[in-house]
Amino acid sequence: MTLEPITPELARRLELAGQRRGARSCPTCSATARPPKAASFPEDVILEVNWQKVANMSQVSRELQKVQNGQVAFLLVWREGNNQFVTMTKR
C-alpha cells in the first residue's frame, strides 16, 4: 500500500471534516486497476489501524508494521464521505 500525508490542501480537497487526519492510501493507483475486493482504494483516508487512532502517515506506518505477515489488519477509513471498516491481510 502506498501512503500520502494529509496536507491542509488535501484535507480541503477531500472535504475532510475537523479532526479527520491520518494518511491517504494509494493516491497514484486508479480504482479500476485495483482488484474488486481490494481493502483500500484511492482517496481512502486511514483514520485507525487495529482500533488505534492515527493522526499522520508515520503513525499509520508504525501501526501497520506491528501486523505480522499473514495477519489481518482492521482499518477504519473515510471513503466518499463515510467512515467504513475494511480489512487487509499483510503479505
KOLTIGU-855456 format. One record per residue (C-alpha): x, y, z; residue in one letter; chain; residue number from 1. Coordinates in steps of 0.1 Angstrom, whole numbers, padded with zeros to 4 digits. Layout:
<rs>
R       X       Y       Z   kolti   drenvo   domi
R       X       Y       Z       a        A    NUM
...
</rs>
This chain:
<rs>
R       X       Y       Z   kolti   drenvo   domi
R    0000    0000    0000       m        A      1
R    0013    0034   -0009       t        A      2
R    0006    0062    0016       l        A      3
R    0005    0100    0013       e        A      4
R    0003    0125    0041       p        A      5
R   -0029    0146    0046       i        A      6
R   -0019    0182    0040       t        A      7
R   -0042    0211    0047       p        A      8
R   -0047    0215    0010       e        A      9
R   -0056    0178    0005       l        A     10
R   -0079    0179    0035       a        A     11
R   -0098    0208    0019       r        A     12
R   -0099    0190   -0015       r        A     13
R   -0112    0158    0001       l        A     14
R   -0136    0178    0022       e        A     15
R   -0123    0162    0054       l        A     16
R   -0142    0175    0084       a        A     17
R   -0124    0188    0115       g        A     18
R   -0103    0162    0133       q        A     19
R   -0101    0137    0105       r        A     20
R   -0064    0131    0099       r        A     21
R   -0043    0101    0090       g        A     22
R   -0029    0091    0057       a        A     23
R   -0044    0087    0022       r        A     24
R   -0040    0053    0007       s        A     25
R   -0026    0046   -0028       c        A     26
R   -0031    0080   -0043       p        A     27
R   -0014    0071   -0076       t        A     28
R   -0035    0039   -0082       c        A     29
R   -0066    0041   -0103       s        A     30
R   -0097    0024   -0088       a        A     31
R   -0101    0003   -0120       t        A     32
R   -0066   -0011   -0115       a        A     33
R   -0074   -0025   -0081       r        A     34
R   -0089   -0059   -0076       p        A     35
R   -0127   -0057   -0070       p        A     36
R   -0123   -0068   -0033       k        A     37
R   -0093   -0046   -0025       a        A     38
R   -0093   -0033    0011       a        A     39
R   -0083    0002    0002       s        A     40
R   -0089    0024   -0028       f        A     41
R   -0076    0058   -0040       p        A     42
R   -0088    0086   -0018       e        A     43
R   -0094    0064    0013       d        A     44
R   -0082    0083    0043       v        A     45
R   -0069    0059    0070       i        A     46
R   -0082    0070    0104       l        A     47
R   -0075    0039    0126       e        A     48
R   -0053    0008    0123       v        A     49
R   -0064   -0021    0146       n        A     50
R   -0086    0003    0166       w        A     51
R   -0057    0027    0172       q        A     52
R   -0063    0063    0161       k        A     53
R   -0037    0076    0137       v        A     54
R   -0030    0113    0131       a        A     55
R   -0003    0111    0104       n        A     56
R    0015    0090    0079       m        A     57
R    0042    0078    0103       s        A     58
R    0016    0066    0128       q        A     59
R   -0002    0047    0101       v        A     60
R    0031    0031    0090       s        A     61
R    0041    0023    0126       r        A     62
R    0008    0006    0133       e        A     63
R    0009   -0014    0101       l        A     64
R    0044   -0026    0109       q        A     65
R    0031   -0042    0140       k        A     66
R    0010   -0065    0119       v        A     67
R    0027   -0098    0112       q        A     68
R    0027   -0113    0077       n        A     69
R   -0004   -0133    0071       g        A     70
R   -0024   -0115    0098       q        A     71
R   -0054   -0093    0092       v        A     72
R   -0053   -0056    0099       a        A     73
R   -0086   -0037    0106       f        A     74
R   -0087   -0002    0091       l        A     75
R   -0112    0025    0097       l        A     76
R   -0112    0046    0066       v        A     77
R   -0130    0077    0055       w        A     78
R   -0143    0069    0020       r        A     79
R   -0166    0091   -0001       e        A     80
R   -0179    0110    0030       g        A     81
R   -0185    0080    0052       n        A     82
R   -0165    0060    0078       n        A     83
R   -0161    0024    0068       q        A     84
R   -0142   -0006    0083       f        A     85
R   -0121   -0026    0059       v        A     86
R   -0097   -0054    0064       t        A     87
R   -0064   -0062    0047       m        A     88
R   -0041   -0092    0050       t        A     89
R   -0004   -0083    0053       k        A     90
R    0018   -0102    0029       r        A     91
</rs>
